[in-house]
Amino acid sequence: MKMIISPAKKLNEEKCNIDKTTSIPFSSDSQCLINELKSYSLDKVMSLMNVSQSIASLNKTRFDNWSYPFNKSTSKPAIYMFDGAVYNALDVDSLNSDDLTYSQENLRILSGLYGILKPLDIIMPYRLEMGTKLKFDGYSSLYEFWGDKITKLLIKDSDVNEPLINLASNEYSKVVDLKKFNNVITPVFKDFKNGKFKVISFFAKKARGAFAQFVIKNKPKSINDLTLFNDLGYVFNQHNSNNQLIFTR
């Protein structure tokens, strides 16, 4: 089963020693984006990303220092670079060699700068959210820039009849034409609060990471196997008509 997840704003840039790594699939497209971003002033980066001066300065430096092929001292595999709630719960350090092989075959990380990544694709640190309204060369957004490239590569990499587990946020999953896949499964995690079940963003992020780890470690064969997820106190509630697996706690 293929899975798609979002990247993270928070990064872990500490060096790690991984022998088997792979290369980003859209290096020329990433270079095109970087060339545009390198031309931006600090104020323009602040405005584009809607961030503070310090965050804009950090990321302008990242854009300015970005070069391909990557320097080994400043790059690392994507699954080790991304940090934050999803990746803390995925806990890559808990994965054994078989798990890493499975994740390399089945997990895909969507990215504003890189398009789509396998876990062991080497990347340089960056921040460029998919929803960023980057306008250049006739494009009005990153969605327009990437077009159908990500969907086509995901289809090439998959069997369109096998389940595609959508663990990405709406911001990122929108860049994939999910209608091209015959069986998209979207896990949804709800917490009971103020008398009703609702999705709470921070908890949902952790749950998506934990669910990704569950799939990687258990290597399920059927959708029914996915309903056995019970980490972080969530239990399966229903498989609704929208092909959502609802988990509640």
LOTI-299319 format. One record per residue: residue number from 0; x negated, z negated, y negated of N, C-alpha, C in turn. Coordinates in pm, whole numbers. Layout:
R;NUM;X;Z;Y;X;Z;Y;X;Z;Y
...
//
This chain:
R;0;-84;0;120;0;0;0;-88;0;-125
R;1;-60;90;-216;-131;92;-343;-66;-8;-439
R;2;-150;-68;-524;-102;-158;-629;-159;-113;-763
R;3;-81;-127;-870;-133;-107;-1004;-118;-237;-1082
R;4;-224;-272;-1157;-219;-391;-1242;-278;-357;-1379
R;5;-254;-445;-1474;-308;-429;-1608;-450;-483;-1613
R;6;-526;-442;-1716;-657;-505;-1739;-637;-638;-1812
R;7;-742;-691;-1871;-732;-816;-1947;-809;-804;-2077
R;8;-760;-873;-2179;-833;-878;-2306;-959;-962;-2291
R;9;-945;-1073;-2218;-1058;-1163;-2199;-1152;-1105;-2095
R;10;-1282;-1109;-2123;-1382;-1052;-2034;-1484;-1157;-1991
R;11;-1542;-1135;-1874;-1653;-1217;-1825;-1775;-1125;-1818
R;12;-1864;-1136;-1915;-1977;-1045;-1923;-2103;-1097;-1854
R;13;-2090;-1210;-1785;-2206;-1261;-1711;-2244;-1164;-1600
R;14;-2372;-1148;-1580;-2423;-1052;-1482;-2381;-1093;-1341
R;15;-2346;-993;-1259;-2319;-1021;-1118;-2393;-918;-1034
R;16;-2428;-955;-914;-2506;-867;-827;-2417;-812;-716
R;17;-2371;-690;-735;-2286;-622;-637;-2357;-495;-595
R;18;-2377;-480;-465;-2455;-365;-417;-2378;-234;-424
R;19;-2256;-234;-373;-2179;-110;-365;-2085;-99;-485
R;20;-2112;-3;-572;-2029;18;-690;-1991;166;-699
R;21;-1894;194;-783;-1847;331;-801;-1841;364;-950
R;22;-1815;490;-980;-1818;538;-1118;-1678;563;-1172
R;23;-1661;547;-1302;-1532;571;-1366;-1491;718;-1346
R;24;-1362;745;-1328;-1318;881;-1298;-1306;972;-1419
R;25;-1290;914;-1539;-1263;994;-1658;-1370;969;-1765
R;26;-1496;986;-1728;-1604;953;-1822;-1598;1037;-1950
R;27;-1564;1166;-1939;-1560;1250;-2059;-1445;1210;-2151
R;28;-1333;1169;-2093;-1220;1124;-2174;-1252;992;-2243
R;29;-1316;902;-2170;-1356;774;-2229;-1456;797;-2342
R;30;-1548;889;-2322;-1646;921;-2426;-1577;978;-2549
R;31;-1475;1059;-2529;-1398;1115;-2640;-1333;1004;-2723
R;32;-1273;907;-2656;-1212;794;-2726;-1317;712;-2800
R;33;-1428;687;-2735;-1535;608;-2797;-1590;678;-2919
R;34;-1609;809;-2912;-1660;884;-3027;-1570;868;-3148
R;35;-1440;868;-3124;-1345;846;-3234;-1358;704;-3287
R;36;-1364;606;-3198;-1367;466;-3239;-1498;430;-3309
R;37;-1607;496;-3271;-1735;470;-3337;-1733;510;-3484
R;38;-1643;599;-3520;-1636;645;-3659;-1557;549;-3748
R;39;-1494;448;-3689;-1408;357;-3765;-1489;248;-3833
R;40;-1449;216;-3955;-1505;100;-4025;-1449;-27;-3964
R;41;-1509;-141;-4000;-1460;-269;-3950;-1315;-291;-3992
R;42;-1283;-259;-4118;-1145;-277;-4166;-1047;-190;-4088
R;43;-1091;-68;-4054;-1002;21;-3980;-981;-28;-3838
R;44;-1085;-86;-3777;-1070;-144;-3644;-974;-263;-3649
R;45;-987;-346;-3753;-895;-459;-3770;-752;-411;-3778
R;46;-729;-306;-3857;-594;-253;-3875;-542;-189;-3747
R;47;-625;-111;-3682;-584;-42;-3559;-544;-141;-3451
R;48;-627;-244;-3432;-607;-338;-3323;-521;-457;-3361
R;49;-496;-471;-3493;-417;-583;-3543;-476;-716;-3498
R;50;-606;-733;-3528;-679;-852;-3485;-755;-911;-3604
R;51;-812;-1029;-3584;-891;-1094;-3687;-1022;-1020;-3710
R;52;-1089;-1055;-3819;-1217;-990;-3850;-1320;-1017;-3742
R;53;-1322;-1138;-3688;-1423;-1171;-3587;-1401;-1090;-3458
R;54;-1276;-1077;-3415;-1247;-999;-3294;-1274;-852;-3319
R;55;-1238;-804;-3439;-1266;-664;-3473;-1415;-637;-3475
R;56;-1493;-731;-3529;-1638;-714;-3536;-1698;-708;-3395
R;57;-1652;-796;-3306;-1700;-796;-3168;-1674;-661;-3102
R;58;-1554;-609;-3122;-1518;-486;-3054;-1575;-362;-3121
R;59;-1600;-367;-3251;-1671;-256;-3315;-1813;-249;-3259
R;60;-1876;-364;-3240;-2009;-367;-3179;-2005;-310;-3038
R;61;-1901;-344;-2963;-1887;-290;-2828;-1872;-137;-2832
R;62;-1790;-87;-2925;-1774;58;-2937;-1908;123;-2973
R;63;-1977;63;-3068;-2104;122;-3115;-2210;123;-3006
R;64;-2207;22;-2919;-2309;10;-2815;-2275;87;-2686
R;65;-2153;137;-2679;-2106;204;-2557;-2177;336;-2540
R;66;-2233;358;-2422;-2297;486;-2392;-2287;510;-2243
R;67;-2278;636;-2206;-2263;674;-2065;-2370;776;-2030
R;68;-2437;763;-1915;-2420;664;-1808;-2453;522;-1855
R;69;-2390;426;-1792;-2400;288;-1836;-2534;225;-1799
R;70;-2577;136;-1887;-2695;54;-1860;-2654;-59;-1765
R;71;-2729;-78;-1659;-2695;-179;-1559;-2691;-320;-1618
R;72;-2770;-344;-1722;-2777;-478;-1778;-2654;-514;-1862
R;73;-2577;-415;-1904;-2461;-442;-1990;-2330;-395;-1928
R;74;-2332;-363;-1799;-2210;-317;-1732;-2194;-391;-1600
R;75;-2072;-389;-1545;-2045;-454;-1418;-1914;-401;-1362
R;76;-1885;-424;-1234;-1760;-375;-1176;-1637;-433;-1247
R;77;-1535;-350;-1261;-1417;-387;-1339;-1353;-516;-1291
R;78;-1342;-535;-1160;-1272;-653;-1109;-1347;-781;-1140
R;79;-1477;-769;-1166;-1557;-885;-1205;-1565;-898;-1357
R;80;-1541;-790;-1430;-1547;-793;-1577;-1422;-855;-1638
R;81;-1305;-819;-1584;-1181;-869;-1643;-1160;-1015;-1607
R;82;-1110;-1090;-1706;-1086;-1233;-1690;-943;-1261;-1735
R;83;-907;-1387;-1753;-771;-1416;-1798;-681;-1455;-1683
R;84;-552;-1475;-1713;-457;-1534;-1618;-444;-1453;-1489
R;85;-426;-1321;-1501;-407;-1238;-1382;-530;-1245;-1292
R;86;-647;-1229;-1352;-771;-1221;-1274;-819;-1357;-1226
R;87;-786;-1462;-1298;-815;-1597;-1249;-736;-1624;-1121
R;88;-609;-1580;-1119;-526;-1601;-1002;-564;-1507;-888
R;89;-609;-1387;-922;-656;-1294;-817;-781;-1351;-750
R;90;-867;-1415;-830;-983;-1491;-779;-1073;-1405;-689
R;91;-1142;-1310;-753;-1224;-1215;-677;-1330;-1286;-593
R;92;-1377;-1402;-637;-1481;-1473;-562;-1430;-1525;-427
R;93;-1298;-1529;-411;-1242;-1576;-283;-1229;-1462;-182
R;94;-1256;-1338;-225;-1237;-1223;-138;-1362;-1199;-53
R;95;-1342;-1176;76;-1455;-1144;163;-1480;-993;160
R;96;-1576;-946;237;-1615;-805;230;-1501;-713;273
R;97;-1424;-754;374;-1309;-673;417;-1203;-667;308
R;98;-1183;-780;239;-1086;-784;130;-1129;-691;16
R;99;-1257;-693;-16;-1307;-607;-123;-1292;-459;-87
R;100;-1318;-428;40;-1299;-290;85;-1153;-250;73
R;101;-1063;-338;113;-919;-311;102;-878;-294;-44
R;102;-930;-382;-131;-893;-372;-273;-945;-242;-333
R;103;-1065;-201;-294;-1122;-75;-343;-1034;44;-303
R;104;-975;36;-185;-890;145;-138;-750;139;-197
R;105;-702;21;-232;-560;7;-262;-524;-48;-400
R;106;-617;-112;-468;-587;-170;-599;-637;-77;-710
R;107;-553;-52;-810;-591;30;-923;-558;-45;-1053
R;108;-656;-44;-1144;-644;-114;-1271;-623;-9;-1381
R;109;-514;-20;-1454;-485;72;-1563;-562;28;-1687
R;110;-605;124;-1770;-692;90;-1882;-673;187;-1998
R;111;-665;132;-2119;-654;217;-2237;-776;304;-2258
R;112;-895;251;-2229;-1019;326;-2250;-1058;409;-2128
R;113;-1040;355;-2009;-1090;420;-1888;-982;493;-1809
R;114;-857;479;-1847;-747;545;-1778;-703;468;-1657
R;115;-778;480;-1549;-748;408;-1426;-880;379;-1356
R;116;-888;262;-1295;-1014;216;-1236;-992;164;-1095
R;117;-1090;190;-1008;-1100;116;-884;-1172;-16;-914
R;118;-1150;-119;-834;-1211;-249;-863;-1362;-246;-882
R;119;-1433;-161;-807;-1578;-161;-814;-1634;-52;-906
R;120;-1547;12;-983;-1595;105;-1086;-1670;27;-1192
R;121;-1789;73;-1226;-1871;6;-1327;-1816;40;-1466
R;122;-1799;-63;-1550;-1753;-42;-1687;-1838;-124;-1784
R;123;-1836;-82;-1908;-1893;-162;-2016;-1781;-243;-2081
R;124;-1813;-356;-2142;-1709;-438;-2206;-1640;-362;-2318
R;125;-1511;-386;-2332;-1432;-317;-2434;-1301;-392;-2454
R;126;-1231;-354;-2558;-1090;-393;-2571;-1019;-277;-2637
R;127;-924;-219;-2567;-842;-111;-2620;-712;-110;-2542
R;128;-611;-175;-2597;-485;-189;-2526;-411;-56;-2520
R;129;-337;-34;-2413;-270;94;-2393;-168;122;-2502
R;130;-110;19;-2560;-10;37;-2665;-69;66;-2802
R;131;-203;70;-2813;-267;96;-2942;-229;234;-2994
R;132;-186;241;-3119;-145;369;-3180;-268;440;-3238
R;133;-352;485;-3148;-473;557;-3186;-436;703;-3211
R;134;-446;745;-3337;-404;880;-3375;-525;964;-3413
R;135;-549;1070;-3336;-660;1161;-3366;-641;1289;-3285
R;136;-696;1396;-3337;-692;1527;-3269;-552;1567;-3222
R;137;-451;1529;-3301;-314;1567;-3266;-242;1469;-3175
R;138;-314;1369;-3123;-250;1266;-3040;-196;1155;-3129
R;139;-79;1103;-3095;-21;994;-3173;-34;859;-3105
R;140;-82;859;-2981;-95;733;-2906;-184;757;-2784
R;141;-223;648;-2721;-298;660;-2597;-211;715;-2484
R;142;-81;692;-2490;8;750;-2390;0;903;-2395
R;143;0;957;-2517;-12;1102;-2532;-151;1150;-2490
R;144;-252;1074;-2525;-389;1113;-2490;-405;1125;-2339
R;145;-358;1024;-2266;-376;1025;-2121;-278;1118;-2053
R;146;-162;1141;-2113;-67;1236;-2056;-37;1209;-1910
R;147;-54;1312;-1825;-26;1296;-1682;-152;1280;-1598
R;148;-267;1262;-1663;-393;1254;-1588;-395;1136;-1492
R;149;-349;1021;-1540;-353;900;-1457;-258;914;-1339
R;150;-138;965;-1366;-40;985;-1259;-93;1080;-1153
R;151;-153;1190;-1197;-206;1289;-1101;-315;1231;-1014
R;152;-404;1151;-1074;-511;1092;-994;-456;989;-897
R;153;-358;912;-940;-297;812;-852;-226;880;-736
R;154;-160;993;-762;-95;1068;-655;-199;1124;-559
R;155;-307;1178;-614;-414;1234;-531;-473;1127;-440
R;156;-475;1005;-491;-536;891;-422;-441;823;-325
R;157;-314;865;-324;-210;792;-252;-130;885;-162
R;158;-43;824;-86;65;893;-18;191;860;-97
R;159;255;961;-156;370;932;-244;485;867;-169
R;160;481;869;-37;587;807;41;559;660;73
R;161;433;617;55;402;477;82;444;393;-39
R;162;472;265;-19;511;181;-133;400;172;-236
R;163;440;182;-362;350;157;-474;397;29;-540
R;164;313;-74;-534;351;-204;-589;311;-209;-736
R;165;409;-221;-821;385;-222;-965;370;-364;-1017
R;166;245;-406;-1035;216;-539;-1090;167;-530;-1234
R;167;180;-413;-1295;136;-394;-1433;246;-434;-1531
R;168;205;-470;-1650;302;-498;-1756;369;-368;-1797
R;169;480;-377;-1869;550;-258;-1916;460;-171;-2003
R;170;376;-236;-2086;286;-163;-2174;196;-68;-2095
R;171;152;-111;-1979;59;-30;-1899;131;58;-1799
R;172;235;8;-1735;302;90;-1634;367;214;-1695
R;173;395;211;-1827;454;327;-1894;364;450;-1891
R;174;234;431;-1872;142;545;-1871;146;618;-1737
R;175;211;560;-1638;227;623;-1506;371;674;-1495
R;176;386;798;-1450;519;853;-1426;565;804;-1289
R;177;628;687;-1288;666;622;-1163;770;702;-1085
R;178;841;793;-1154;942;875;-1086;878;972;-987
R;179;747;993;-999;677;1082;-907;652;1016;-771
R;180;678;886;-762;654;812;-638;788;776;-576
R;181;796;786;-446;924;771;-378;965;627;-353
R;182;869;534;-363;903;396;-326;822;299;-412
R;183;866;277;-535;799;185;-626;863;47;-614
R;184;783;-51;-580;829;-190;-565;773;-272;-680
R;185;861;-341;-752;818;-422;-866;848;-569;-841
R;186;748;-649;-810;771;-794;-799;799;-855;-937
R;187;898;-940;-943;936;-1008;-1068;937;-1158;-1040
R;188;876;-1234;-1129;861;-1378;-1108;935;-1454;-1217
R;189;1031;-1539;-1174;1116;-1610;-1269;1104;-1761;-1248
R;190;1105;-1834;-1360;1103;-1980;-1357;1236;-2033;-1407
R;191;1278;-2145;-1350;1404;-2207;-1392;1378;-2290;-1517
R;192;1440;-2252;-1626;1419;-2321;-1753;1548;-2319;-1834
R;193;1583;-2434;-1889;1704;-2447;-1972;1828;-2395;-1900
R;194;1835;-2427;-1772;1957;-2395;-1698;1965;-2256;-1640
R;195;1858;-2176;-1651;1864;-2042;-1592;1724;-1993;-1556
R;196;1720;-1892;-1472;1593;-1832;-1433;1553;-1726;-1536
R;197;1428;-1732;-1578;1379;-1634;-1675;1231;-1607;-1651
R;198;1186;-1489;-1694;1045;-1454;-1684;970;-1519;-1800
R;199;871;-1599;-1768;786;-1663;-1869;649;-1596;-1859
R;200;610;-1529;-1965;497;-1436;-1962;371;-1493;-1898
R;201;325;-1609;-1943;199;-1664;-1893;207;-1690;-1743
R;202;318;-1750;-1699;335;-1779;-1557;347;-1651;-1476
R;203;415;-1550;-1532;432;-1423;-1462;297;-1353;-1443
R;204;209;-1363;-1544;76;-1304;-1531;-1;-1368;-1415
R;205;2;-1500;-1410;-67;-1569;-1300;-7;-1529;-1166
R;206;125;-1518;-1161;191;-1483;-1036;155;-1341;-992
R;207;142;-1248;-1087;104;-1112;-1050;-37;-1109;-991
R;208;-127;-1188;-1048;-261;-1197;-992;-261;-1258;-853
R;209;-183;-1364;-837;-173;-1430;-706;-110;-1337;-603
R;210;-15;-1256;-647;50;-1161;-556;-49;-1054;-513
R;211;-129;-1006;-608;-232;-907;-573;-329;-965;-470
R;212;-368;-1091;-489;-457;-1155;-391;-389;-1166;-255
R;213;-261;-1202;-256;-183;-1213;-131;-184;-1081;-55
R;214;-162;-970;-127;-160;-839;-61;-299;-805;-7
R;215;-402;-829;-88;-539;-796;-47;-578;-875;78
R;216;-543;-1002;82;-584;-1086;195;-498;-1064;320
R;217;-369;-1034;301;-279;-1023;416;-256;-880;462
R;218;-287;-784;376;-279;-642;411;-145;-608;477
R;219;-35;-629;407;99;-611;463;125;-467;506
R;220;210;-452;605;245;-321;658;383;-274;613
R;221;465;-366;565;602;-330;528;645;-408;404
R;222;752;-361;343;808;-430;226;854;-570;266
R;223;908;-583;386;952;-713;433;837;-813;436
R;224;717;-765;466;599;-853;467;571;-908;327
R;225;604;-830;224;579;-873;87;665;-994;48
R;226;780;-1007;112;870;-1117;78;817;-1252;125
R;227;709;-1252;204;651;-1376;254;564;-1446;150
R;228;540;-1381;37;461;-1444;-69;527;-1575;-112
R;229;447;-1683;-116;502;-1813;-157;399;-1896;-233
R;230;307;-1829;-301;203;-1900;-375;259;-1951;-508
R;231;191;-2051;-565;226;-2110;-695;368;-2166;-700
R;232;426;-2190;-583;560;-2247;-578;673;-2147;-581
R;233;642;-2018;-588;747;-1915;-589;795;-1887;-447
R;234;923;-1858;-434;980;-1818;-305;1066;-1694;-328
R;235;1076;-1612;-224;1154;-1490;-234;1301;-1523;-254
R;236;1364;-1452;-348;1505;-1474;-379;1592;-1355;-338
R;237;1553;-1235;-383;1633;-1118;-348;1556;-988;-372
R;238;1597;-884;-300;1548;-746;-321;1665;-673;-384
R;239;1657;-650;-515;1775;-597;-585;1781;-445;-583
R;240;1885;-391;-646;1911;-247;-643;1810;-167;-725
R;241;1733;-234;-809;1629;-167;-888;1495;-166;-816
R;242;1497;-200;-688;1375;-208;-606;1278;-313;-660
R;243;1336;-419;-714;1257;-534;-758;1264;-642;-650
R;244;1150;-703;-623;1146;-822;-539;1144;-941;-632
R;245;1251;-1018;-632;1265;-1131;-724;1217;-1257;-653
R;246;1119;-1323;-715;1068;-1451;-668;1101;-1557;-773
R;247;1145;-1674;-728;1185;-1779;-822;1119;-1911;-785
R;248;1114;-2001;-885;1068;-2137;-859;1134;-2230;-959
//
